Amino acid sequence: MNLRPALLPSLGVFAAAARHQNFAHAADELHLTASAVSHHVRKLEASLGVALFRRHARGVTLTGEGRLLADAAAAAVSDLDAVAQSLGRNDDRQRLRVNTLHSLAHCWLLPRLPRFLSMHPDLRISLDTDMSLARFDDGGPDMAIRHGAGHWPGLRARHLMDDALFPVAAPLLPGIAGIAGPGDLLAFPLLSDLALQGWPEWFRAAGLRGQRLPEMHMFNDSTDVMRAAAVGIGIGLARQHIVAPWLQRSELQRLPGPALKTRFAYYIVHPAHRRPRAPAAAFIEWLREEARGMTVAEAEVQVLSGGRGKAARKGG
């Protein structure tokens, strides 16, 4: 049978329900109730004469017929979105909206951004570093860089780069030359941000368990920890990609101890139900190339900074 125009709203609701395979999540995306989503799906099933979902106690899953229709609906929505984008103002087509963490934008992205803009001189960037998770709706970002486990409902996540934690301090911090091992760090003021993984995990990785940690200076943002360490307030627990500019300028040096791989990594995310616009697709590919290219360069910086730490141990 042919789909009647009156069924198109139900088809759009079905496409959202199929992406999430959860009526409540689809309802949140569409600003409907779960019962309204269920009504649209049943209306579509009745018109087509097939079951599109299997209903069970834990939720819903697509049937074979539902999967076929979901694939076709997703492709149609993506094609319509691309056409709609092309019909917009030229200024908007050349606007790339990116959401990311302030620390990553300041320390990793912005120093590299001129290379991307030199290749795409007509593009204009809107960079949002709001700490709250952005909504990918009309007027929202084309894409984002997030730090987490790699799973966000409704979003496709592509791994960008891992992260690691290690201690750093200003070269002129009083007493730094006498640091011979991780245990010596406990005699200094420690600096921390609000991340879930921090000094307790690092000291355990360094083989120090049951140690009473001193009261720490707390900061909201990783860049503030690095700034505080650079002016000599204490020893900071650095994130690999955030501290790189300070190491390169020799404002901070790495101290003895392991580089602890973090539980979370950086991911590029964008809505799963539509293809990124051309500017976003180019930016995503460029980001991944930058991440691959920086691995060797930043590793060299860490080796050099670690070497200074070894020299300090020998001198102490």
Residue pairs with C-beta under 8 A, 6 or more apart in sequence:
1 47
1 48
1 49
3 11
3 47
4 47
7 43
7 44
7 47
9 40
10 40
10 41
10 43
10 44
10 47
11 44
11 73
12 73
12 77
13 26
13 30
13 32
13 36
13 37
13 40
13 41
14 40
14 41
14 44
14 52
14 69
14 70
14 73
15 70
15 73
15 74
15 77
15 273
16 26
16 29
16 30
16 37
16 273
17 23
17 26
17 37
17 41
17 53
17 60
18 52
18 62
18 66
18 67
18 69
18 70
18 73
18 74
19 26
19 70
19 74
19 154
19 272
19 273
20 26
20 29
20 153
20 154
21 59
21 60
21 61
21 62
22 59
22 60
23 34
23 37
23 38
23 41
23 59
23 60
24 34
25 153
25 154
26 32
26 37
27 33
27 34
27 36
27 37
29 154
30 37
41 52
41 53
44 52
45 51
45 52
45 53
48 65
48 69
50 63
50 65
51 63
51 65
51 66
52 62
52 63
52 65
52 66
52 69
53 60
53 61
53 62
53 63
53 66
54 60
54 61
54 62
54 63
62 70
74 273
77 273
77 274
78 273
78 274
78 275
81 274
81 275
82 274
82 275
82 277
85 92
85 93
85 277
86 93
91 124
93 277
93 279
94 122
94 123
94 124
94 279
95 123
95 124
95 126
95 279
96 123
96 124
96 125
96 126
96 142
96 279
96 280
96 283
97 126
97 128
97 140
97 141
97 142
97 143
98 125
98 126
98 127
98 128
98 141
98 142
98 143
98 144
98 145
98 283
99 128
99 129
99 130
99 134
99 140
99 141
99 143
99 144
99 145
100 109
100 127
100 128
100 129
100 144
100 145
100 146
101 129
101 131
101 145
101 146
101 147
102 129
102 131
102 221
102 223
103 221
103 222
103 223
103 239
103 242
104 145
104 147
104 241
104 242
104 266
105 127
105 129
106 223
107 222
107 223
107 226
107 241
107 242
107 243
107 244
107 245
108 241
108 242
108 244
109 127
109 145
111 245
112 290
113 125
115 286
115 290
116 283
116 286
117 123
117 125
119 286
120 279
120 282
123 279
126 141
128 134
128 141
133 146
133 152
134 140
134 141
134 144
136 144
136 154
136 155
136 270
136 271
142 270
142 276
142 277
142 279
142 280
142 283
143 268
143 269
143 270
143 276
143 280
143 283
143 284
144 268
144 269
144 270
145 160
145 266
145 267
145 268
145 269
145 287
146 152
146 157
146 266
146 267
146 269
147 163
147 264
147 265
147 266
147 267
148 264
148 265
148 267
149 263
149 264
150 157
150 159
150 265
150 267
151 157
152 269
154 271
154 272
154 273
155 269
155 270
155 271
155 272
156 269
156 270
156 271
156 272
157 267
157 268
157 269
158 267
158 268
158 269
158 284
158 288
159 265
159 266
159 267
160 265
160 266
160 267
160 268
160 287
160 288
160 291
161 241
161 265
161 266
161 291
161 294
161 295
162 261
162 262
162 265
162 266
163 239
163 240
163 241
163 261
163 262
163 264
163 265
163 266
164 239
164 240
164 259
164 260
164 261
164 262
165 197
165 198
165 201
165 202
165 237
165 238
165 239
165 240
165 259
165 260
165 262
166 202
166 237
166 238
166 240
166 254
166 255
166 257
166 258
166 259
166 260
166 302
167 182
167 185
167 202
167 235
167 236
167 237
167 238
167 254
167 255
167 256
167 257
168 226
168 229
168 235
168 236
168 238
168 243
168 246
168 247
168 252
168 253
168 254
168 255
168 305
169 176
169 188
169 229
169 234
169 235
169 236
169 252
169 253
169 255
170 176
170 229
170 230
170 231
170 232
170 251
170 252
170 253
171 250
171 252
171 253
171 308
172 232
173 188
173 232
173 234
173 235
174 232
175 187
175 188
176 253
176 255
176 312
177 312
177 315
177 316
178 184
178 316
179 185
179 255
179 256
179 309
179 312
179 313
179 316
180 256
180 313
180 316
181 256
181 257
181 313
182 203
182 206
182 207
182 208
182 256
182 257
183 208
183 211
184 256
185 235
185 255
185 257
186 211
186 213
186 214
188 234
188 235
189 214
189 216
189 217
189 233
189 234
189 235
190 199
190 213
190 214
190 216
190 217
190 234
190 235
190 236
190 237
191 216
191 217
191 219
191 225
191 228
191 229
191 233
191 234
191 235
191 236
191 237
192 198
192 199
192 216
192 217
192 218
192 219
192 225
192 237
193 218
193 219
193 220
193 221
193 222
193 224
193 225
194 218
194 219
194 220
195 222
196 263
197 260
197 262
197 263
197 264
198 237
199 213
199 216
199 237
200 213
201 260
202 237
202 257
202 258
202 260
203 209
203 211
203 213
205 258
205 260
206 257
206 258
217 228
217 233
217 234
219 225
219 228
222 239
222 242
223 242
225 236
225 237
225 238
226 236
226 238
226 242
226 243
226 246
226 252
228 234
228 236
229 235
229 236
229 238
229 246
229 252
230 246
230 251
230 252
235 255
236 243
236 252
238 246
238 252
238 254
239 262
240 259
240 298
240 302
241 266
241 294
241 298
243 252
244 298
244 301
246 252
247 253
247 254
247 301
247 302
247 304
247 305
248 301
252 305
253 305
253 308
253 309
253 312
254 302
254 305
254 306
254 308
254 309
255 309
255 312
256 309
256 310
256 312
256 313
259 302
266 291
268 284
268 287
268 288
270 276
270 280
270 284
275 281
276 284
